[in-house]
Amino acid sequence: MKLTVKIGNAELEFDGRDFKELIKDAGAFTQAQKCKLCGSHNIALNYKNVQAKEGENAGKNFEYYEVVCLDCGARATLGLYQNGGYFLKEWKKYEVK
């Protein structure tokens, strides 16, 4: 089975053995159709690979997947369940102090 999810100007295609597997993989992306803070549909997917500079994880690399509103700058990070599948975290607007 295949499922296509549109996010902003991009389309993501998910492939799974059954409906349950498709929802597990694509569920968070269906929640990312528009910004929850300003309502804009002008959103994009973003990926970051960051190396921790201090603390107990210093030197380790971490991958971050997020949805970004191109109008207001809000971001919602995608978390990964241990048994597979993603979840969308809260939309937040980060401001430099």
C-alpha positions in Angstrom: 0.0 0.0 0.0 1.1 3.6 -0.7 0.1 6.9 0.8 1.0 10.3 -0.4 1.0 13.3 2.1 1.3 16.9 0.9 3.3 19.3 3.1 3.6 22.8 1.7 4.9 22.4 -1.9 6.3 18.9 -1.2 4.8 15.5 -1.4 5.9 12.6 0.7 5.1 9.0 -0.4 4.9 6.3 2.2 4.9 2.6 1.5 3.7 -0.1 3.9 2.4 -3.6 4.1 -0.9 -2.5 5.5 -2.9 0.5 6.7 -1.6 0.2 10.2 2.0 0.4 9.1 1.2 3.4 6.8 -0.4 5.3 9.7 2.5 4.5 12.0 5.0 6.0 9.5 2.9 8.9 8.1 0.6 9.9 11.0 2.8 12.8 12.3 3.1 14.2 8.8 -0.6 14.4 8.3 -0.7 16.7 11.3 1.8 19.0 9.7 -0.4 20.4 7.0 -0.3 23.9 8.4 1.3 26.0 11.1 -0.5 25.7 14.4 0.5 29.2 15.4 -0.3 31.3 12.4 -2.4 29.0 10.3 -0.1 29.3 7.2 0.2 26.4 4.7 3.6 27.8 3.7 5.6 25.1 5.5 8.6 23.0 4.7 10.5 20.0 6.1 14.0 20.5 7.6 16.8 18.2 8.7 19.7 19.0 11.0 22.7 17.0 12.1 24.1 18.6 15.3 27.1 17.7 17.4 26.8 18.3 21.2 29.5 20.6 22.4 29.2 20.1 26.1 27.6 18.0 28.8 27.5 14.2 29.0 26.7 13.9 25.2 29.7 16.1 24.1 31.0 14.9 20.8 27.9 12.9 19.9 25.9 13.6 16.8 22.1 14.0 16.9 19.7 14.1 14.0 16.6 16.4 14.1 13.7 16.4 11.7 11.3 19.3 11.9 8.5 21.1 10.1 9.1 24.9 9.7 6.6 27.6 9.0 8.2 29.9 6.3 5.8 32.7 7.2 6.2 33.1 11.0 9.3 31.0 11.7 7.6 28.5 14.1 9.0 25.0 14.2 7.7 21.6 15.3 10.2 18.8 15.8 9.4 15.3 14.8 10.1 12.7 17.4 10.8 9.0 16.7 9.1 6.3 18.7 11.4 3.5 19.8 9.3 0.9 18.0 9.1 3.0 14.8 6.9 5.8 13.6 7.0 9.5 14.2 5.1 12.0 16.4 4.8 15.7 16.0 5.9 17.8 19.0 4.5 21.2 19.9 4.8 24.1 17.5 7.1 26.7 19.0 8.5 30.0 17.8 12.1 30.5 18.8 13.4 34.0 19.2 17.0 35.0 19.6 17.6 36.9 22.8 
